Amino acid sequence: MGEMGEPDYRQVMPLSPSPSPSPSNTKTIEGLMEVISIKDSTDPSKESTTISTNLQGHRKNLQEAWLPITESRNGNSIYAMFHLLCSGIGFQALFLPVAFATLGWAWGIICLSLAFAWQLYTIFILVQLHELVPGIRYSRYLQLAIVSFGPKLGKLLALFPVMYSSGGACVLMIINGGHTLDLLFKTICDFEATCHVQSLTGTESFLVFTCMAILVAQLPNLNSMVGVSLIGAITAIGYCTLILVLSITKSRPVDISYGQFDVVKSYMEKISDILNALGIIALAFKGHNLILEIQGTLPSNQRHTSYKPMCAGVIISYIVIAMCQFSLAIVGFWAYGNKVPFSGGLLSAFSQIHGANTSKLIMGSIYLLVLVNYLCGFQVYAMPVFDNLEMRYTTKKKKPCPKWVRTCLRIFFGGVAFFVAVAVPFLGSLAPLIGGMVLPMTFAYPCFMWIAMKKPRPNGVVWSINFWLGCLGIVFSVLIVIAAAWTLADKGLNANFFRP
């Protein structure tokens, strides 16, 4: 993938422990490197541990064995595939037909293909950088950003994108999960025609979903919740398949249109629509903040690193993800054209057009699959937040989290996410704006990380490809943010604070 340069930080790996670093160094970049157990190939009973260091070296770090992302390293390609599928197929893919309604058939497929190839390329960059030097693993996106760009710049560039991608995704899942729970209740009760039970309010729906999510979240680490990720992957593929099959078998609306633009729109409105459509396509690809974390659950030793099993998991999972996303975009646009609403996507289009002539069993099954998928996806996206909370506790106490502390921390996060969901129930309307700000984490930062870590020959082919892709990713992100802000200013925002 490029010229192999000798990493500059290889010299910070001493053969024997040295005195502890100064307190200032410890506080700023503590715990960037990990402890990895390496077994002797000739005698499995003998086990040695590499010296784990921060950027200044000389500090053993046993903390990794206490944290939920890295405390279990018995994963494999199948486990990684389940986690990737659960986190990679989400509600954003249901909005792809909206982008096609603006871009048209040809440009829609071209842009979707280019975005898919681009983000897949950056995923393989992260997978390779995870264990660039044998014995050192970067199992968190923020770790790799700090090592690549330096402590101050790394935190400045990556802290908000990582936290929003994890915490913001959980809040959106509470909002969408609460609304889906309400739709499921009304479908089963035939919109209250046959039920004597009053439907839940928006706040109550959010609370029920949050309680279910936090109950499942008591599983200690990523490897222990592989069954949850499997269920999440199955339900995601299930509701995508159901919607696609039903959309094909049922008749299309007679008045649908495949025209790209409304003739009454101004030139600026058309440009904004194009950029928003590109933003929808870009935001359909998510989960880069989880790639290193998922790879961190795989075993590694001097002979067999985690690179090959992770690559196998990525390839298999993204074949399935591509099948789902391209099918949703193409079939959804073919079936509904410009009838797909911007607010609800393909699921809302199907409910509005075919909901009345579809059995309650099928509609209820779709909503149930979507609801379970949100519950499972919540677990994967919340794990980096749990890991960060426990890292703060273990850094201060110098010991693993007791079970009751771990439970309290996860309940605390659930409460905060619930409060944000109730306070800002219109967060989904801000997703294009805030999502545009975190797009560099997917399309730009990995390219610059590759240059910083691998040090290819300046102005060479590999260096140029990564540099210009990174720059293009930054420009693309700025344009998406500008278009989203312009759309909000033009159409307004229903800021219903504390009124879910």
Rosetta blueprint (number, residue, H / E / L):
1 M L
2 G L
3 E L
4 M L
5 G L
6 E L
7 P L
8 D H
9 Y H
10 R H
11 Q H
12 V H
13 M L
14 P L
15 L L
16 S L
17 P L
18 S L
19 P L
20 S L
21 P L
22 S L
23 P H
24 S H
25 N H
26 T H
27 K H
28 T H
29 I H
30 E L
31 G L
32 L L
33 M L
34 E L
35 V L
36 I L
37 S E
38 I E
39 K E
40 D L
41 S L
42 T L
43 D L
44 P L
45 S L
46 K L
47 E E
48 S E
49 T E
50 T L
51 I L
52 S L
53 T L
54 N L
55 L L
56 Q L
57 G L
58 H L
59 R L
60 K L
61 N L
62 L L
63 Q H
64 E H
65 A H
66 W H
67 L L
68 P L
69 I L
70 T L
71 E L
72 S L
73 R L
74 N L
75 G L
76 N L
77 S H
78 I H
79 Y H
80 A H
81 M H
82 F H
83 H H
84 L H
85 L H
86 C H
87 S H
88 G H
89 I L
90 G L
91 F H
92 Q H
93 A H
94 L H
95 F H
96 L H
97 P H
98 V H
99 A H
100 F H
101 A H
102 T H
103 L H
104 G H
105 W H
106 A H
107 W H
108 G H
109 I H
110 I H
111 C H
112 L H
113 S H
114 L H
115 A H
116 F H
117 A H
118 W H
119 Q H
120 L H
121 Y H
122 T H
123 I H
124 F H
125 I H
126 L H
127 V H
128 Q H
129 L H
130 H L
131 E L
132 L L
133 V L
134 P L
135 G L
136 I L
137 R L
138 Y L
139 S L
140 R L
141 Y H
142 L H
143 Q H
144 L H
145 A H
146 I H
147 V H
148 S H
149 F H
150 G L
151 P H
152 K H
153 L H
154 G H
155 K H
156 L H
157 L H
158 A H
159 L H
160 F H
161 P H
162 V H
163 M H
164 Y H
165 S H
166 S H
167 G H
168 G H
169 A H
170 C H
171 V H
172 L H
173 M H
174 I H
175 I H
176 N H
177 G H
178 G H
179 H H
180 T H
181 L H
182 D H
183 L H
184 L H
185 F H
186 K H
187 T H
188 I H
189 C L
190 D L
191 F L
192 E L
193 A L
194 T L
195 C L
196 H L
197 V L
198 Q L
199 S L
200 L L
201 T L
202 G H
203 T H
204 E H
205 S H
206 F H
207 L H
208 V H
209 F H
210 T H
211 C H
212 M H
213 A H
214 I H
215 L H
216 V H
217 A L
218 Q L
219 L L
220 P L
221 N L
222 L L
223 N H
224 S H
225 M H
226 V H
227 G H
228 V H
229 S H
230 L H
231 I H
232 G H
233 A H
234 I H
235 T H
236 A H
237 I H
238 G H
239 Y H
240 C H
241 T H
242 L H
243 I H
244 L H
245 V H
246 L H
247 S H
248 I H
249 T H
250 K L
251 S L
252 R L
253 P L
254 V L
255 D L
256 I L
257 S L
258 Y L
259 G L
260 Q L
261 F L
262 D L
263 V L
264 V L
265 K L
266 S L
267 Y H
268 M H
269 E H
270 K H
271 I H
272 S H
273 D H
274 I H
275 L H
276 N H
277 A H
278 L H
279 G H
280 I H
281 I H
282 A H
283 L H
284 A L
285 F L
286 K L
287 G L
288 H H
289 N H
290 L H
291 I H
292 L H
293 E H
294 I H
295 Q H
296 G L
297 T L
298 L L
299 P L
300 S L
301 N L
302 Q L
303 R L
304 H L
305 T L
306 S L
307 Y H
308 K H
309 P H
310 M H
311 C H
312 A H
313 G H
314 V H
315 I H
316 I H
317 S H
318 Y H
319 I H
320 V H
321 I H
322 A H
323 M H
324 C H
325 Q H
326 F H
327 S H
328 L H
329 A H
330 I H
331 V H
332 G H
333 F H
334 W H
335 A H
336 Y H
337 G H
338 N H
339 K H
340 V L
341 P L
342 F L
343 S L
344 G L
345 G H
346 L H
347 L H
348 S H
349 A H
350 F H
351 S H
352 Q H
353 I H
354 H H
355 G L
356 A L
357 N L
358 T L
359 S L
360 K H
361 L H
362 I H
363 M H
364 G H
365 S H
366 I H
367 Y H
368 L H
369 L H
370 V H
371 L H
372 V H
373 N H
374 Y H
375 L H
376 C H
377 G H
378 F H
379 Q H
380 V H
381 Y H
382 A H
383 M H
384 P H
385 V H
386 F H
387 D H
388 N H
389 L H
390 E H
391 M H
392 R H
393 Y H
394 T H
395 T H
396 K H
397 K H
398 K L
399 K L
400 P L
401 C L
402 P L
403 K H
404 W H
405 V H
406 R H
407 T H
408 C H
409 L H
410 R H
411 I H
412 F H
413 F H
414 G H
415 G H
416 V H
417 A H
418 F H
419 F H
420 V H
421 A H
422 V H
423 A H
424 V L
425 P L
426 F L
427 L H
428 G H
429 S H
430 L H
431 A H
432 P H
433 L H
434 I H
435 G H
436 G H
437 M H
438 V H
439 L L
440 P H
441 M H
442 T H
443 F H
444 A L
445 Y H
446 P H
447 C H
448 F H
449 M H
450 W H
451 I H
452 A H
453 M H
454 K H
455 K L
456 P L
457 R L
458 P L
459 N L
460 G L
461 V H
462 V H
463 W H
464 S H
465 I H
466 N H
467 F H
468 W H
469 L H
470 G H
471 C H
472 L H
473 G H
474 I H
475 V H
476 F H
477 S H
478 V H
479 L H
480 I H
481 V H
482 I H
483 A H
484 A H
485 A H
486 W H
487 T H
488 L H
489 A H
490 D H
491 K H
492 G L
493 L L
494 N L
495 A L
496 N L
497 F L
498 F L
499 R L
500 P L
